[in-house]
Amino acid sequence: MFKLFSTDFWDIIARLILRNKIVILIGIILVTLFFSTKWENMRFTYTEANLLPDEHDVNITYNNFLKTFGEEGNLIVLGIKDSSLFTVEKLNAWNKLSENFKKYDEVETVVSIKDLQKLVKDTENEKFNLEPFIKDSISSLAQVETLQEELFKKYPFYDNFLFNNKTRTIRTALYLKKDIVNTSARKDFVVNILIPHIDRFEESNKLDVRISGMPYIRTLNSQNIVDEISLFIGAALLVTSLIFFLFFRSFRATIISLIVVCIGVMWTLGILGLLNYEITVLTALIPPLIIVIGIPNCIFLINKYQHEVKLHGNKVKSLQRVITKIGNATLMTNVTTASGFATFILTESKLLKEFGIVASLSILAIFILCLLIIPIIYTFLPYPKERHLEHLNKRWIGGFVNWMEHMVRQKRIAIYTTSLVLLIVSIIGIYQIKISGSLIEDMPKNTEFFNDIRFFEEEFNGIMPLEIMIDTKRKKGVMKLSTLKRMDQLEDLIIETPELSKPISVVGLVKYSKQAYYNGNTKFYQLPTSQENSFILSYAKNSSSNVDLLNNFVDSTGQYARITTFMKDVGTDKMERIEENLQTKIDKVFPKEKYDVTMTGKALVFQKGTKYLVKNLAISLSLAIFLISLFMAYMFRSGRMIIVSLIPNLLPLLVTAGLMGYLGVPIKPSTILVFSIAFGISVDDTIHFLAKYRQELQANHWKIKTSVYGALRETGVSMFYTSIVLFFGFSVFTISSFGGTVALGALVSATLLFAMLSNLLLLPSLLLSLERSIANKEVLREPAINIIPKEDEEE
């Protein structure tokens, strides 16, 4: 019997691979074809990422709201801020544009200036009639001036919804049908109908139309994610293959590596399709990640093959040794990297779970592909040419290795001092980190739709819905004057809050009814008194029609009301203060025994989700450290070595966190990933170094200094190679238009660079300084897994 992961085990694996190469290649092709059939199941997400577990209180509240009032993010707004709009020709064209959208099945309601209705008192029949501001079309400039006079001065009910009376900005509201908001039909409408109509209008009227609203933002944002997947894959392939070629000076080796990682990407996309997962802003990162992580595997295997060929010239023996000698090392490093991603599976966030599952499976898949494809392809190829082996001399990197050795020999105090200073400065920086719960912060800043978001924030105080649902606990309780007065007090606070837009609710309609009762006098735009309430409501009940705009603000039973406001893109701290102020007012105004009032909406759900993820960050990172410590305990059988090895890997994480604080990079869903990913990858270098160090100790009869410097010279070069590939590979993400993806790429790249220097300078320094307590036969017993086979010692 042979021990799992022993040399005998890998000898058998090597023989199986090399003797059954045709069968294995056919198997890989068949599996790739199978995965390609699953690509059709891939679909891009049509909703914002829900970062909370389904059973979380915030999600339950939001889902209850949706059950009562339906999808809340179905509003698209069109806006114009241009004085030239107020001409007969252009105003008619604007109204015609709005009217055109009514004929499409995807549209539920269109509310434009032409659709606005005046509530007019009919004394004879004791009811209100609805009369349009514009009956057919505008025929004279005098009509335009009359319209402006009425809109901007006489009807506060419509102010800040369809126009801003201070800046004269006009907008039109398109309400999509709620059942298509989270489907592909929404995208078809926005891309194929809405945008072409707007483009034609702008061209013919020389007006700049601004577009916003959650359905529009989601559509264009999702399209950007789709476009960037191919961009990332192409850029990752280009950068990593270029670096690979510079290292190996071989087109053959470069092409083989590209074949391997391309198949890896195909498998990743197949895994996404097989599991029926949506492509989100996170899962879209996995294909290029597999390229970046797969190339170092290729470097290890091809480098070892060329080294063996140069050593003894036997190709078959070289390929067998590639598998037996590098198999354990690449398996362990890929398992630790996969573990960093797999920790997200244990969180309760569906978004992170899916990311963790696909990423960890893909990393293990790329390991298997590298181990199978590279040795098999080389069996069909001739020996490498002499120029392809020149890089093995590594003369150009000798200066770097000498510098590292000099620092560890002569400047250990400087290394410790620098590390301590970095630690202290980083901890100070960590206290400056802020949490971002913004829905739009990561969106591309250079796009037209992002500029439009800022435009509507300035003109109408935001487009992110914040909903307040009032349960009166009795049927028809909403229209009680006491309820309306309580709602009005809450709305006063919303109006006073500069980050929130003017609220929309049934309160406004009741105020408008009183104004109409007093023949349109604006000073009566207020809630009726108890004496007025009965006869004003009797007028309203006698009215045959309703204002479509507010049909959705009271449920059919009259028990539930909603107040809708829109929030500016504010930071988490400010959003929490706003929420706290509103909740204080709610608790004061609405007695709990009579009312159940809840706050919800997309903006609030996302902010709560970000806070939840921050808590999960500590859990997932702790899990990653724990799992990787278990691996190392199993491999090295030394508790002290685990502690020593964790120090140089945790320091780069703290430095990166400190940088985030100083540079103002907030904690958000995208940057949360940095720490677990970077830790899982950077610890690979530690494993390689400690494995070589243990081997050097045995070979050098437990001479500490000789062993440390020997391990440093031996592993320093490969660590430098892989770190350079990973650094530039992750740097590819900085070309993204999404702020979060840019931050992820830059932070992981910086962390891995710090980790390389930490493992090459701090780790050997610690081993030398603590030599008496850790470098002995009892502490470094025979490992459970020989990462570097004993044959290497003899050589």
C-alpha positions, 0 to 999 in steps of 0.5 A, spaced: 500 500 500 502 507 498 500 513 502 496 518 499 500 524 496 506 520 497 512 519 491 509 512 490 502 515 489 505 520 484 509 515 480 502 511 479 499 518 477 505 519 472 504 512 469 497 513 468 497 520 465 503 518 460 500 511 458 493 513 457 494 520 454 490 519 448 484 517 452 485 522 457 485 528 451 479 525 448 476 525 455 478 532 456 475 534 449 468 530 451 468 534 458 469 541 454 464 539 449 459 537 455 461 544 458 460 548 452 453 545 451 451 548 458 453 555 456 446 556 453 444 556 461 448 562 463 444 568 464 446 575 466 442 578 472 437 583 471 436 585 478 441 588 483 445 583 487 442 581 494 447 581 499 443 578 504 440 571 506 433 570 504 431 569 511 434 576 513 429 581 517 431 586 512 429 581 506 423 579 509 420 586 510 422 588 503 418 582 500 412 583 504 412 590 501 413 587 494 407 583 496 403 589 498 405 594 492 408 590 487 415 591 484 417 598 486 423 599 481 419 600 475 420 607 474 424 610 468 424 618 468 426 622 462 428 629 463 430 636 460 433 642 462 433 647 457 429 654 456 428 652 448 424 647 450 418 652 452 416 653 444 410 651 441 414 646 436 419 643 441 414 642 447 409 638 442 415 634 440 416 632 447 409 631 449 408 626 442 415 623 444 411 621 451 405 619 448 409 614 443 411 610 449 404 608 451 403 604 445 408 599 447 406 593 451 412 593 456 409 600 459 404 600 464 403 608 465 406 614 462 405 621 466 408 627 462 406 634 462 400 632 457 398 627 462 397 632 468 390 633 470 387 639 474 382 637 479 376 642 478 370 642 483 364 641 480 359 644 485 352 642 482 354 635 482 358 635 489 364 632 486 371 633 483 372 633 475 379 632 472 381 636 466 387 636 462 392 642 462 393 641 455 387 638 451 390 636 444 396 640 442 399 647 443 398 652 438 401 658 440 406 661 445 401 664 449 398 657 451 406 655 453 406 661 457 399 660 461 402 652 462 408 655 465 404 660 469 399 654 472 405 649 472 410 652 476 406 657 481 399 654 482 400 646 483 405 644 488 402 637 488 406 636 481 412 640 483 419 636 484 415 630 481 414 632 473 418 639 474 422 643 478 419 650 479 426 653 481 430 651 475 424 649 470 427 642 469 421 638 466 421 630 466 416 625 464 415 618 468 415 611 464 412 606 469 414 599 466 409 593 467 412 590 474 412 583 471 417 585 466 422 589 470 426 583 472 426 579 466 430 580 459 424 584 456 426 590 460 433 590 457 429 589 450 425 595 451 430 599 454 435 598 448 431 597 442 425 602 443 427 607 449 434 609 447 433 609 439 426 614 440 430 618 445 436 619 440 431 620 434 428 626 438 435 629 440 437 629 433 431 632 430 430 637 436 437 639 438 435 637 445 439 633 451 435 628 454 437 625 460 435 618 462 435 615 469 431 610 473 432 603 476 430 599 470 434 603 465 441 604 470 440 596 471 440 595 464 446 599 462 450 597 468 449 589 466 451 591 459 457 594 461 458 587 465 457 583 459 462 587 455 467 587 460 468 579 461 471 579 454 475 585 455 478 582 461 479 575 458 482 578 452 487 583 457 488 577 462 490 572 456 495 578 453 498 580 459 500 573 462 502 570 455 506 576 454 510 575 461 510 568 460 514 569 453 519 574 456 520 568 461 521 562 457 522 565 450 518 560 447 512 560 442 511 553 443 511 553 451 506 560 451 501 557 446 501 550 450 499 555 456 494 559 453 491 552 450 490 550 458 487 556 461 483 557 455 480 550 456 480 552 463 475 558 462 471 554 458 470 549 463 468 555 468 463 558 464 460 551 463 460 550 471 456 557 471 451 554 466 451 547 469 449 550 476 444 555 473 448 561 476 447 568 474 453 572 471 453 578 476 459 583 477 463 578 482 462 571 478 464 575 471 471 576 474 472 568 475 474 567 468 480 572 468 482 570 475 482 563 472 487 565 467 491 569 472 491 563 477 493 558 471 499 561 468 503 560 475 501 553 474 504 552 467 510 556 469 512 551 475 510 545 470 514 547 464 520 550 468 521 543 471 520 540 465 525 544 461 530 543 468 529 536 467 531 535 460 537 540 461 539 535 467 539 528 463 536 529 456 531 524 457 524 526 455 520 521 458 523 521 465 523 528 465 515 528 464 514 523 469 518 527 474 514 533 472 508 530 475 511 526 481 515 532 483 511 538 482 504 534 483 504 535 490 506 542 490 501 545 485 496 541 488 497 544 495 498 551 492 491 550 488 488 547 494 490 553 499 488 558 493 481 554 492 480 554 500 481 562 500 475 562 495 471 557 498 470 560 505 465 565 501 461 558 501 460 558 508 457 565 508 449 566 508 449 571 502 447 567 496 451 572 491 458 570 495 456 563 496 455 562 488 462 566 487 465 561 492 463 555 489 464 557 482 471 560 483 474 554 488 471 549 483 474 552 477 481 553 481 481 545 482 479 544 475 485 548 472 490 544 476 487 538 473 488 541 466 495 543 467 497 536 470 494 533 464 495 537 458 502 540 459 505 533 460 501 529 455 502 535 449 510 535 451 510 527 449 508 529 442 513 535 441 521 535 440 526 537 445 526 544 447 531 548 443 538 551 447 535 558 446 529 555 450 533 553 456 537 559 457 532 562 462 534 557 466 541 560 468 537 566 471 543 571 470 538 577 470 535 575 476 541 574 480 542 581 483 535 581 486 536 574 489 543 577 492 539 583 494 534 579 498 540 574 501 544 581 503 538 584 507 536 577 511 544 577 513 545 584 514 539 588 515 535 584 519 533 589 524 531 594 519 526 589 516 523 588 523 523 595 524 520 597 517 515 591 519 513 594 525 512 601 523 508 598 517 504 595 522 503 601 526 501 605 520 497 600 517 493 600 524 492 607 524 489 607 517 484 601 518 481 606 523 479 610 517 476 605 513 469 607 511 463 602 509 460 604 503 453 601 502 452 605 495 448 602 489 451 606 484 458 608 487 461 602 483 458 604 477 462 607 471 463 614 472 465 616 465 458 613 462 453 618 460 448 614 464 452 615 470 452 623 469 444 622 468 444 620 475 448 626 478 443 630 474 437 627 477 440 628 484 441 635 483 434 637 480 430 632 484 434 629 489 436 622 487 433 616 484 434 611 489 427 609 492 426 609 499 419 606 501 416 607 508 410 602 508 404 604 514 400 598 516 394 601 520 391 594 522 384 596 520 381 596 513 380 603 510 384 606 516 389 610 511 384 615 509 382 616 517 384 624 518 388 622 524 393 617 519 393 622 514 396 627 519 401 622 522 403 621 515 404 629 513 408 630 520 413 624 517 413 627 510 415 634 513 421 631 516 423 628 509 422 634 506 427 637 511 432 632 509 436 635 503 438 628 501 431 626 500 426 628 494 419 630 496 415 624 498 409 622 494 403 619 497 396 619 498 397 625 503 399 629 497 392 627 493 388 629 499 392 636 500 390 637 492 383 635 493 382 641 498 386 646 494 381 644 488 375 644 493 377 652 494 377 653 487 385 652 486 387 657 491 394 654 493 394 657 500 389 651 501 394 646 499 394 642 506 390 637 509 383 638 511 381 640 518 376 635 521 370 639 519 372 640 512 374 632 511 367 629 511 365 634 505 371 634 501 372 626 502 364 626 499 366 630 493 372 625 492 368 619 493 363 622 488 368 623 483 368 618 477 376 617 476 382 617 480 389 620 479 393 614 476 399 617 479 397 615 486 393 609 484 399 605 487 400 608 494 394 605 497 392 598 497 386 595 495 383 594 502 385 601 504 389 598 510 396 599 507 399 606 505 406 607 502 410 614 502 415 614 496 421 618 496 428 618 493 435 618 496 441 621 493 447 617 493 450 618 500 455 614 504 453 609 509 454 613 515 449 619 512 444 614 510 444 611 517 443 617 520 437 619 515 434 612 517 435 613 525 432 620 524 426 617 520 425 612 525 425 616 531 420 620 528 416 614 526 416 612 533 414 618 536 408 619 531 405 612 530 403 609 536 406 601 536 399 599 538 395 602 532 400 602 527 406 598 524 411 602 520 417 599 516 422 602 512 425 599 506 427 600 498 433 598 494 437 603 497 436 601 504 436 593 502 443 594 499 446 598 505 444 593 510 447 588 505 454 591 505 454 592 513 452 584 513 458 583 508 463 586 513 461 582 518 462 576 514 469 579 512 471 577 518 468 570 518 470 568 511 478 571 513 478 567 519 476 561 516 481 562 510 486 562 516 484 556 520 483 552 513 490 554 511 493 553 518 490 546 518 493 544 511 500 547 514 499 543 520 498 537 516 503 538 512 509 540 517 506 537 523 509 543 527 504 548 531 510 553 531 511 553 524 504 555 523 505 561 527 511 563 524 508 562 517 502 566 518 506 573 520 508 574 513 502 573 510 497 577 515 502 583 515 500 584 507 493 584 509 494 589 514 498 594 510 493 593 504 487 595 509 491 601 512 492 603 505 484 603 504 483 607 509 489 612 507 486 612 500 479 613 502 477 606 498 471 604 502 469 597 504 464 594 499 462 588 496 468 588 491 473 590 496 471 585 501 474 579 496 481 582 497 483 579 503 481 572 502 483 572 495 490 575 497 491 570 503 489 564 499 494 566 494 500 569 498 500 563 503 503 559 497 509 562 497 510 560 504 508 553 503 514 552 498 519 556 502 518 552 508 518 545 504 524 547 501 527 550 508 525 543 511 529 539 506 535 544 506 535 542 514 535 535 513 540 535 507 545 540 511 545 536 518 540 542 521 545 548 520 540 553 520 543 559 516 545 555 511 538 552 510 535 558 510 539 561 505 539 555 501 531 555 501 532 563 499 536 562 493 532 556 491 525 559 492 526 566 491 526 566 483 520 561 482 516 566 487 519 572 483 516 569 477 509 567 479 508 574 483 510 578 477 505 574 473 500 575 479 501 582 480 500 584 472 495 579 472 490 582 477 492 589 475 488 587 468 482 589 473 484 596 473 482 597 466 475 596 468 470 602 468 467 599 475 470 602 481 470 596 485 473 592 480 479 597 479 479 597 487 479 589 487 485 589 482 489 594 485 489 592 492 490 584 490 496 586 486 499 590 491 497 585 497 501 580 493 507 584 492 507 586 499 506 578 500 512 576 496 517 581 499 514 579 506 515 571 505 522 573 502 525 578 507 521 577 513 519 569 513 527 567 513 529 573 518 524 570 523 526 563 522 534 565 523 532 569 529 527 564 532 532 558 530 533 555 537 525 554 538 523 552 532 529 549 528 530 542 531 528 535 529 522 535 534 519 541 531 520 539 524 518 532 524 517 528 517 511 531 514 505 528 512 506 530 505 512 531 502 511 537 497 518 536 495 520 529 494 527 526 497 530 525 490 531 533 490 535 532 496 540 527 492 541 532 486 
